[in-house]
Amino acid sequence: MSRFDWPKDNAELIAQLARQRDRYEQLVANMSDFLMLLAPDGTVAFCNRQGELPPGGAIFPAPGSNALDCLAERDRPIMAAAVEDVLARRVAVRDVLFRIGDAAGERIIEGTLSPILTGGEVVQLQFLGRDVTERHRAAEALQQAHDALQHRQADLQRDLDVAGKIHASLLPAPYQTDRILIDPHHVPLLGVGGDYIYIRHDDPLRPTLVVFDVSGHGVASALVANRVHSAVYAIMHEGAPLENMTRRVNRFIYDSFSDLGMFVTLFGIAFDLPAGRAHYCGAGHPPALLLRRDGAEVVRLPSEHLPIGVAADIFMGEPVRDVTIAPGDRIWIYTDGLMELRAPDGGMLGIEGLARRLAGTAPADLVPGLAAHRLNAILADHRAPEDDLTLVVAAVK
């Protein structure tokens, strides 16, 4: 219980009463902008804002006037029905919203209508509310901004859809002969992405496969990937070997995009099927996985050079390495988004986990769609990816 100090004289009593009055008036001010008492016939008996003009020049109902006459015409039937419900005791309290016209348009008043009872009879109605005009105007402005943003987002999505189709058109279809299957699958994170795959097969016995991964993801990475596609296509169609292609693409990316902090990882492999050999070159890319036919050996083909675009010269040793290949061998090339997938418990897939998931391919499985099947199986029991995903298998027959 709060402590009450009894006054010593009338002056102190008056001062205490004044303080109590001030606190009560402040409480009412905090609770409500608008207090109105109505007679059962709708006549205004009291209005705490009588004679005041709110912003815009609206006039609050004056005592003796009919409350409905002060409301916007479209709100009068709603207010009349609310008064009838409260008078008939069909509801204890009725939420009410109405508008009062002003020079700038309308003021919006929101509050509750409740009965004042004497001897069980409704003798007056009390409306306690607030001027919520600015809140409603802010909500309308927010809704308009939201609608405009939704419209803009729809435009951007249409652009992304078109960009996605263009990006997808640059990705090669599976390539298959009686000697080799090269089967790529790509899943962009945002409709477009920075992963890129190139297959050169003008000589069916000596095809070349190159996988790029532009740093980041989304539109910026996709634009760089498109530039890389143009450069690689032009260089490789000149008949350039892997070393030459890697050096020239690096120079192009370094000169064009090094100031943006963007770089590209690369793994390329050129097959010589009659010789049973392959030449490969990796620049900052995850190691390719060579799974031998017997399944007993997994050979990592490492990337030994710096990522494309970080320096004028990225080679850290021999530009190209050799590896023997035989029928039944499968070489899996992927981007880092795949090995960074996380299981539901948070554990990362990693290179070892990926190698286990890719092992055990039967000869009957060596058909186009193999990479998509394996990638979808991995995605099914991992969290949503946070980067573009690319998986390519080159299976020697």
C-alpha positions, 0 to 999 in steps of 0.5 A: 500500500502506498504511503499517504502523508496527512496534511498539517493544515488547509494550505497543505491539503489544497496543495496535495489535492492540486497535485492529485488533480495534476496527476489525474489530468496527466493520466487522462492525457496519457490515456486518451486524446479524446473523451466524450460523454453522450446522452442515450439520444446521441447528444454530446454531454461532455467533450474534453476537446470542445472548442479546440482545433486539431491540426487541419482545422477539424472541429470536435463535437460541442456539448448539445450537438449531435455526435453523428453530425460531426462525423464523416457521412460514411461513418455515421451508420457504423457509429449509430449501430455501435451506439444502439448495441451499447444501449441495448447491452448487446456488447459491453464495449464496442471498438469504434473508428470514425473520421472528422472532416478538416481542411486538409482532408480528415482526422481519424479517431479510434477508441472504445464506446462503453456504457455508464450505468446507474441502477442497472440502466444506461444513462450515458455512453462514454467514448475514450479514444485517440487521434490516430490520423498520423499513424494511419497516414504513416501506415498508408505511406508505408503500404504505398512504399511496400507496393512500390517495392513489390512492383520493383521486386517483380521487375527485378525478378523478371530480369533475373529470370531472363538473366538465368536463362541466358546464364543457363544457355552458356552451360554445356549439355552432357557430352558422350561418346563410346570412349567418355561421358562428360556430364555437368550439373549446375545449381545457382544460388540466386537464379544466376551464378558465378560457376561456369563449365566449358567442354571442348570436343572438336577432337572426340578422342581428346576432349577438354573440360574446364570448370570456373568459379567466380568469387561471390555469387549472384548477378555480379559473379554471373556477369564476370562468368559471362566475360570468362565464357567469352574469353575461354571460348575464343582462346580454346577455339584457337586450339590453345593448350591448358597452360596457354588458356590459363595464362591468358584468362588470368591476364584478362581477369587481372587487368579487368577486375583486380581493382574490384577484388574479384577472382576466379578459381579454375580446374581444367583437364585435357584428355588423351584417350588413346594414350590413356593420359590426362593433363590437368591444371588447377588454380585455387580450385578444390582438388578434383577426385579421381575414383579408380575403376576398382573403387579402392583408390581415390586420387586427389588432383590438386590445384597448385597455382594461385586463383585466377586474377590475384596476380599477374603470374599465378603459376607456382611450379609446373603449369600442367600435371599428368595423370594416367587414366583407364576405362572405368575411371571417373574424375569428379570436378566440383566447386567449393559450395558443394564441399561446404554443404552442412548436415543438419547437425552442422557438420561440413561435408568436406572433401572426404565426405564428398568422395564417399558420396561419389564412390560406387558408381556402376557402369550402368550409371554412366549416363547423362544425368548422373551428376544431377542424380548424385548432387540431388541425393547429397542436397536431400540430407544437407541444409540449404546451400549458401553458394552456387553448386557445380558437379561434373563427372568425366567417366572414361569408358 
